[in-house]
Amino acid sequence: MHPFADPAIVASYAESTPRKVPGFADLHRMTRLLLAERAPDAAEILVVGAGGGLELKAFAEAQPLWRFVGVDPSAEMLDLARRMLGPLQSRVDLQRGDVDVAPARRFDGATCLLTLHFLSRQERRHTLREIHRRLKPGAALVVAHHSIPADGDVARWLARSVAFSGGPTADFDRASAAAATMAEQLPVLSSDDDEAMLGEAGFSDVALFYAGLSFRGWVATA
């Protein structure tokens, strides 16, 4: 079973995710600012991996004229997004599936947050290319996910993030054990590989804007 079909994981997602990602709320704020630099006042934004609705809610509250298309393969996570959005859902079109279900029109910006580290190289390459195909020239894409320095130890970097999520009483040995399992399950790439893949998908001006332990975030131009 996919983890985001597990009712317990879905039920705890909104509470647990901000603890796992350093500067989670600020990541959303920075993402919105980077999109707004190039998007019109009444922009339409594509959100890939929209399940849970946390970034959609943050963006919609801050930008009252923006509209959104959000795609996610998990029906359970999309249900959570609907509950999270409440009345803001009137400006959001949620669709179940991967990037291929997104409308083939041109958007004013796009995000893919905390998603790409679940995808194989081939799936990532396809996802990024399809996002690029759906963006207006010059529009911004913002991505953030697990990514480690070149030649870094994946398990060690993940262990640091797991320990961070455990708070001041975190047990590093336990965190290391959990991270070893994560390293086997997640196809985490190096930051060099991530940047190269964005370029291969057609993006330019790829720039790192966020780093927090094993998490990295980039903005790129379509």
N, C-alpha and C positions, 0 to 999 in steps of 0.2 A: 504494500500500500504506500502510495506517495505520502510523505510526511504531512503535506498540507491538506490531506483528506482525513487525517487523524483528528477527531473532535477535540481531544485534549489540547493538542498543539494549536488548533484554530482558536479555541476558547482563551488561551493564554497569550496569543500573539500580540495583541495591542499593549499588554502590560509588559511582556518579556522583551520584546524587540528593542525598545529604547534603552534597556539596561545592557544590551549586548553590543550596541554600536556607539562608540565614543562620539559625543556631540550630536546625537541623533536629531534633535530638533534644529540645531544649527545647520546640519547637513541639508535638511529640507529648506531652511531659509536661504542658504547659499545657492541651492539648486534653483529656487524660484528667481533669485536675483540674476543668475546667469541666463536663465531663459528670458527674463524680462528685458535684458539688455538689447535683444534683437527682435523680440516679438511685439506685435502691435497691441494696442490697449485691449482690443476684443479678440484675443488670440484663441486658436484652437490647438490644444496640446495633446499629443499621443503619449500615454503612460503604459509601458510594457512591463508586466509583472505588477499589476495594479491591485491584486488581492490584498485584503486587509484594509485598504482605503486610507492609510495613515498619511501618505504624501498627498493623495488627492484632497483630503480634508484640509491639510495645511495650505496647499496651493489655492484651493477654491475660497477659503476664508480670506486670504491675503489679496486675491485678484478677483474682484466681484464680476468682472466682465469676461473672464476667461471661460471657455467651455472645454470639455475633455472627452476623449475616447480612452477607456481603460480596458486592457485585455489581460486575461489571466486564465491558465488552464484549470484552476481549481474552483469548482462550483461552491465549495464550502467557504473559501476565502473571498469569493465575490459576494456571497451572502453577508459575510462580516463587513465588507466594504459598504454595502448598502446600509447596514445598521450604523456604521461609523459616520457615514455622510449625512444621514437624516434628510432634512429639507434641501441640503446642498446637492442631492442626487439629481435634482431637476436640470442641472448643468453638466451631468456626467452620463455618457453612454457606456455602460459596462457590457463587455462581450466575453464569452467563455472561449478560450483557445489560446494558441500561441500567436506570434506576430502576424501570421498569415491571415488571421480573421479580421485584422484591422482594415478599415476602408482604404482603398488604393488611391485616395486623394492626397494632396500635399498639405502637411501640417506646419504650423508656425514654430514648433519646437517639440522635443520629445525627451522622455526620461526612461531609464531602465535601472532602477535602484534595488540593490540586494537581490539580484536575480541571475546575472550572468554566471556566477560561480556554481550554479546548479547545472549548467549546460556544457556539453562536450565542445571541443574545438569546432567541430563541424556545425553543431547547432548554434554556437555563438556566432560563427562567421555568417551563417544564414540569417540569424536574427539581426545582426548589425547591418547587413546589406539590405534587408527588407525595411528596416527603419530608415536607412538613408534614402531608399526609393520613395518613401512617403513624406519626406521633408522638403520644404521649399529651399531653393538655393540660398545659402547664407544663414539658415536656421541653426539653432544650437541643439545638440544632443548632450545630455548629462547622464553619466553612468557612475555607479559606485557599487563595489562588491569586494569580496575577499581577493586580495592580490598581494604578492609578497615581493620583496626586493630580488633582483637577479641573483641567482646562486644561493638564495636564502633557503632555510629549512622550513618546509611547509608546516610540519607538525609543531615545531617550536613557535612559529608565529601564530598559529591557530591557538596553541595553548595559552599564549599571552592574552588573546582576546577572550577565551573561555574564562580565564582567571579574572579578567576585568569584569565580566558579567556577573561573577560571583560576589563582587563587592569586597569590603575590607576583611571578611573572614574566609575568603576563597582559599581552598586547598590546592596548591599548585600541582601536587602529584595527581590528584583526581582530575584536575584540569588537563594535565598532560595525557592522561589515559583517554579522556573524552576527545581530545584533539587528535589523537592517533586514529581513532575511528573516523572522525570527520575527514582527515587527510586521505583516507582510503575511499571515502564516498564522494567527496567533492573534487571536481577537476580544476583545482586552483592553479592559475597561471602566474608567471612572473609579471611585474609591471612592464618590463620591456616587451613581453609577448602581448600583453593587453594593448599597449600603445600601437604596436605593429598591426594588430588585428583591426583596430579602428581605421588605420590608414589603408589597409587592404580593402576595407568595406567602402572606401571612397571619401572618408572624412579627412579634413585638413585642420591645421592649427590645434592639434591635440595637446591639451595642457592639463597637468595635474593641479587640482585646486584643494584637495582634501586628502589627509592621511591620518589614520588612527589605528595603531597596532597593525592587524592584518587587513584592515580595510583601506582601500584607495578609491579616489573619485576623480574623474576627468570630465572636462568640457571639450567638445569638438564641434567643428563647423561642417555642415553639409555642403 
